[in-house]
Amino acid sequence: MVAPKAGAAARGQGEAQPQSAPGDASVTVGLSATTWGAHDIDLRTSVLDTKDGALEITVNWGDGTSETFAVDARAYGGDSRTTRHRYPGVGIFGVTVTAKDTTNGVEASNQVAVTTGGAEFTPHRPTRVLDTRDGTGYSRAKVPARTTVALKITSAGQVPAGATAVAMNVTVTGTTGPGHISVESEKALAESAETSNLNFVAGQTVPNLVLSRLDDNGFVYLFNAGWEPVDLIADITGYFAPARAAGYRAVPQTRAVDTREGLGTARGQVAGGNSFDVQIAGATGVPAGATAVALNLTVTNPQEAGHLTAYPAGQGVPNASNVNFTAGQTVANAVIVPIGKDGKISVRNGSWRPADVVVDVVGYYTPDSRAAFVPTWVPFRIVDSRKTSWGRPAGPLPARSYFAMRLESDTTTPEVDGWALNTTVTNTGGPGFLSVTPDPNFWSDYQNGTALTPPRPVSSTLNWTAGATVPNVAQTPGGKGGIVDIWNQGWQDTDFMVDLLGYYQSS
């Protein structure tokens, strides 16, 4: 039960036509390459030698390293092999292979360009790129049922061509019936997706963080899978590209702010239209020099409908939102926020009335980390409790219990630094909240009955009320054994789904 290495044979693949030596040539070199994980490639070389000489084959990897191996083509007429190489960081590399027939004194070479499957993060000031209510990024009209919006990302704000994935907050509003929104890197994938990013019912406004691969032209596609028109809003907060920027580091979910207790800010509800600053860099496990922070932002006890906006301190309030709520509702949403120059972020209550705010830190992005993001080619459903999946029999997750979800092979050295998961609850019988945390055990502990029950988490990933279907993104490490726990913290059983959006991996 190991999650697929989602970057394999994806954007980073390359292929070169076979090249022969000039004149009285006897050597031909064919190349192809596919990515594997964040920094690895598999290079397939096919060398033919019509004169059956002794071959000396040299691979220049394009990062200052090379390797040479000898082949006796008199026995095989050439050589075919696949060689794996790990780059020290992300990027676009030119690989050159030279094959020399040392017996007959002829040689040929060939080149292929490869892009690593991983990409590093650059924060982007929260910027609205889609709002169907006013015609931003789309016509000024609701998105019809069963219709796709093609949203150009690389021409928006300062997102450059060459970006391979985007972090953005997507919100659906103006809903008059139930449905869901799927965000994909291709139109056909969005329209046939078995997974969803946002779920809603009539009258709901629902936001969620989306981490999505971009197509080769810098587009993402948002599909309204419902049977009624809806309004869609999208706010960019950052992008990923195969160039040195900032890698990810997950931290145990740490509460930085709780206005109900006076933690991290003044005690008491945040007045409508007011904001407060939060010290992030140099606190809550986030070092100085971090460029962005991954948060779970929660509103609770709001006295009136409204929204929360998180943004870099010292900058003006952007025309963007992260959490939308109605009076009395508790709503959590994952956000990625650029950190201001003073190491702080600001949170604004966009309602006209007061509300309590909770901020939990789950990770950060720093130039000191090489943990690059590898988005899945399509979101991959790991678990759906409504059916038998991932070795788990069909059935809701019992109240006050957890499901240990094994994402890697049983190992003492996990390959993945952090997982990006879209979690959803449905068929809820009463109010509650879901927590997603790393498990302290190895899989062998569960197999032989020696696993310790993990401590019950105190922070939430998403909150729900009876009958609701609620999604939210969780970015979490997998623990020492590559296991993630899904906790039902409510008092009634609930169904849940977990979709893999991607993962972070160091070189």
C-alpha positions, 0 to 999 in steps of 0.5 A: 500500500504505497502511494504512486510516485506521481511525477513519473513519466510526467512533465519532465519526460524528454525524448531525442531522435536517434543520432548517428556518427557522420560518414562511414558511421557505425554507431547510433544513440537513441535517448529518452528520459522520464522523471521519478519523484522530485529530483530523479530521472530514468534515462533510457539509452539505446546504442547500436554498433553495426561494426560490433566494436568495443564501446565506451559510453559516457553520460554527461548529466548536465549538472557537472557530473558524468559517468562512463561505462564500457560495453563489448558490442561484439557480443551484443551489437550495442547496448540498451539500459536504463540508468537512474540519476538524482539531481541535487535540486530542481531544474531543467537539465541537458543530458548528453550521451556519447558512444565511442567505438574504440575498435573502429574509431567512430563515435556518435552523441545525442542530447535530451532536455529533462525537467525535474518532476519536483518544483519549488515554491515562490509566494505570491501576494494574494491576487484575485484572478477569477471572479464570475460575479464581476467578470474577472478571468471569465465572463460576468455570469455564473458558470453553467452546470456541467461547464468548465472554466479555462483559467490562465495562471501564468499571465496573472500577476507575476506568475511566470511562464515555466511555472508547473503548479499553482497554489490558490484559494478557490471559492464557490458561491451563489449556489442553488443546488448541490454539487462539486467543483473539480480542478485539474490540469486538463479540461478532459481530466476535470470533466471526468474526475472521480475526485472533487476539490469543493463540495456544496449544497444550495445556499452555501459559500465554500472555499478550499485551498487547491494545489494543482498542476498546470498544463503546458500553456499555464492553464488550470480547468475548473469544472462545475459538476453540479446541475445548477449554475454557480459563481467561482472565485480564485485567488493565487497565493503562490506558484511552483516552478523547476527553479531554486526558490523555497522548499517545504518543511512540515511541522507538527500542527502548532496553534499560533493564535486563538482569540478565545484564549488570548493566544498570539493576539489580544483576547476577545473576538476580532471586531468586524472590519478589523485585522491583527498581526501574527508573528510567524517567522522566528516563532511557532517553529518557523525560522527567520528567513521563511518566505511563506507559511502553511496554515489552517485558518479557522473562524468560530462563533461569528456573529454575522456572515463574512470572510477572513483574509490572511495576507503579508503584514505591512501590505494593503488588504488584498481583494481576496478571501480565505475563509467564508462563513455564516453567522454561528458557523465554525469553518476551517480552511487551509491557506498558504500565506506569504510572510511579510518583511517583518516576519508577520502575517495579518488576518482580517475579519471581513464581516461587519460583526465580531468573530473568533479566529484560530490559526494553526501552523502546519508547515513553512517554505524556506530557501534552506529546504530542497523539499520540492513539490511533486503534484499528481498527474491527476488527484488520486483517491486513496480512501473512500469509506463508502467502499472498500479501499486501501485495505479498509472495509467499507463503512464510516469512521467510528466516532472518537476513533482514527484510521491509520493510513499507510502511505509508504513502505515500512521503512525507518527512513521515509522518502517523503517529507510531507503529503498534500491531501484533500480530505472530505467528510460526508454523511455526517450525523452531528457536529464534529471535526477531523484531524490529520496527523503523523502516526508515531508507529511503524506499519510492522507495529500494527501488524504484530499488535505492538502499535501504541495508540497515538495521542488524540490531536487537539487541532482540527483540519476541518469542521462540520455540522450534521448533514454537511459535506465539507472538504479541506486540504491537509499538508502533513508529514507521514511520521517515522513510518510513513503513516498518516492518521485520520481522526474522527473527533465527533460523537457520531460516525462519519464517512470520509474521503482522502485524495492525494494532491501531491507530495514534497520530497528532498534530494 
